Amino acid sequence: MLPYASARQRSLAHVLIEELDSGKWTRFRAAVAFAGTSANTKELVASLRSFAAGGGEIAITFGADAFGEEAQGSEALAVEQLLNDLHAYPTARVFLYHEDGRIFHPKVYLFDSLDRQAALVIVGSSNWTRSGQIENVEANAIVPLNLGRSGDLEQFKELDRCFVEFWSEAT
């Protein structure tokens, strides 16, 4: 995905909204180093709400390494906004991850439907910020997985283990 593709409606933000609205997935998970209020656009939040209202599970983990005005980490207000926007949906959860001496720095977005034996993983450099999703020069690989194939299934299981680990260690 190229950063200037946002003019063609193919930025990471556009891809996330498109996939959330597609009806193909039953779960959306993300592990992202930094959250910013600028990413919580009305369009993305509406898609998250609609996904959850339709029974989709959402679990997003953000790094909680440094809150504050110097923007060394997630903006507390960004996390608070998402919590408020999604509080009515019991299938939507937001987590914070903190580990002394280490920085939580992944940028992984994962959609899946076990019924369809399909998943879509997006791995790259984009944080949960407007800059990371739309404006910056970022690199993200979008990889479809066929969970009916053993190699793809093993990769999915490894990603799944990482997400479970992030949540079990979340603060």
C-alpha positions in Angstrom: 0.0 0.0 0.0 1.4 3.4 -0.9 0.9 6.4 1.3 -0.3 8.7 -1.5 -3.0 6.1 -2.3 -5.2 7.9 0.1 -6.3 10.2 -2.8 -7.6 7.0 -4.4 -9.5 6.0 -1.2 -6.9 3.3 -0.4 -5.1 4.6 2.7 -5.0 2.3 5.8 -8.0 4.2 7.2 -10.0 3.5 4.0 -9.0 -0.2 4.1 -10.0 -0.6 7.7 -13.4 1.0 7.1 -13.9 -1.0 3.9 -13.1 -4.3 5.7 -15.2 -3.5 8.8 -18.2 -2.7 6.5 -17.7 -5.6 4.2 -19.7 -8.2 6.2 -16.9 -10.8 5.6 -15.4 -10.8 9.1 -16.6 -11.8 12.6 -13.6 -10.4 14.5 -11.3 -7.3 14.3 -8.2 -7.1 16.4 -5.4 -4.6 16.5 -2.2 -4.2 18.4 -0.9 -0.7 17.9 1.9 1.1 19.6 0.4 4.6 19.6 -3.2 5.9 19.6 -4.1 9.5 18.6 -7.4 11.3 18.7 -6.9 12.2 15.1 -7.5 8.6 14.0 -10.9 8.4 15.7 -12.7 9.9 12.8 -16.5 9.8 12.6 -16.2 7.4 9.6 -13.9 4.9 11.3 -15.8 5.1 14.6 -19.1 4.6 12.7 -17.7 1.5 11.1 -16.5 0.1 14.4 -19.9 0.7 16.0 -21.7 -0.9 13.0 -19.4 -3.9 13.1 -19.9 -4.4 16.9 -23.7 -3.8 16.5 -23.8 -6.6 14.0 -22.2 -9.0 16.6 -18.6 -8.5 15.4 -15.9 -8.8 18.1 -13.4 -6.0 18.5 -10.3 -6.0 20.6 -7.8 -3.2 20.2 -4.6 -3.0 22.3 -2.7 0.2 22.5 0.7 0.9 24.1 0.5 2.7 27.4 4.2 3.5 27.6 4.0 7.3 27.9 0.9 9.3 28.1 1.2 13.0 28.0 1.6 16.2 26.0 5.0 15.3 24.5 3.3 12.6 22.4 5.8 9.9 23.3 3.0 7.4 23.5 -0.7 7.0 23.1 -2.9 9.9 23.8 -5.1 9.1 26.8 -8.0 11.1 25.3 -7.8 8.9 22.1 -8.3 5.8 24.2 -11.0 7.4 26.3 -12.9 8.4 23.2 -12.8 4.9 21.8 -14.0 3.5 25.2 -16.9 6.0 25.2 -17.7 5.4 21.5 -17.8 1.6 22.0 -19.1 1.2 25.6 -22.6 0.1 24.5 -21.2 -2.9 22.7 -20.2 -5.8 24.9 -18.2 -7.4 22.0 -15.9 -4.4 21.8 -12.9 -4.1 24.1 -10.0 -1.7 24.3 -6.9 -2.7 26.2 -3.7 -0.9 27.3 -0.3 -2.7 27.4 2.6 -1.6 29.6 5.7 -3.5 30.5 8.4 -1.8 32.5 11.6 -1.4 30.6 10.1 -2.2 27.2 8.0 -0.3 24.7 4.9 -1.8 23.1 5.5 -1.1 19.4 3.5 -3.4 17.1 1.3 -2.2 14.3 -0.8 -5.2 13.4 -4.5 -5.2 12.3 -6.2 -8.6 12.0 -9.7 -9.5 10.6 -10.9 -13.0 10.7 -13.9 -15.3 10.2 -13.4 -18.8 11.3 -16.6 -19.9 9.6 -15.3 -18.7 6.3 -11.8 -20.0 7.1 -10.4 -16.7 6.1 -8.4 -13.9 7.7 -6.7 -10.7 6.6 -3.6 -9.4 8.3 -2.2 -5.9 7.9 1.3 -5.5 9.3 3.4 -2.4 8.8 4.4 0.9 10.2 1.0 2.7 10.7 0.0 3.7 14.2 -3.6 4.5 15.2 -3.2 8.2 14.2 -4.4 10.2 11.2 -0.8 10.6 10.2 -0.1 6.9 10.4 -3.4 5.9 8.7 -3.6 8.6 6.0 -0.9 11.3 5.8 2.5 9.8 6.5 4.7 7.8 4.1 4.0 4.4 5.7 4.5 0.8 4.6 1.9 -1.8 5.3 1.6 -5.3 3.9 -2.0 -6.7 3.5 -2.0 -10.4 3.5 -5.1 -12.6 3.0 -5.0 -15.9 4.7 -6.9 -19.1 3.7 -7.3 -20.9 7.0 -8.1 -24.1 5.1 -4.4 -24.3 4.1 -2.1 -25.6 6.8 0.6 -22.9 6.3 -1.8 -20.1 6.5 -3.6 -21.6 9.5 -0.3 -21.9 11.3 0.6 -18.3 10.6 -2.9 -17.3 11.9 -2.5 -19.4 15.0 0.8 -17.7 15.8 -0.8 -14.2 15.3 -3.7 -15.3 17.5 -1.3 -16.4 20.2 0.4 -13.0 20.1 -3.0 -11.2 20.5 -4.0 -13.4 23.5 -0.6 -12.7 25.0 -1.0 -8.9 24.5 -4.4 -9.0 26.2 -3.4 -11.3 29.1 -0.6 -8.9 29.9 -2.5 -5.7 29.2 -2.7 -3.2 32.1 
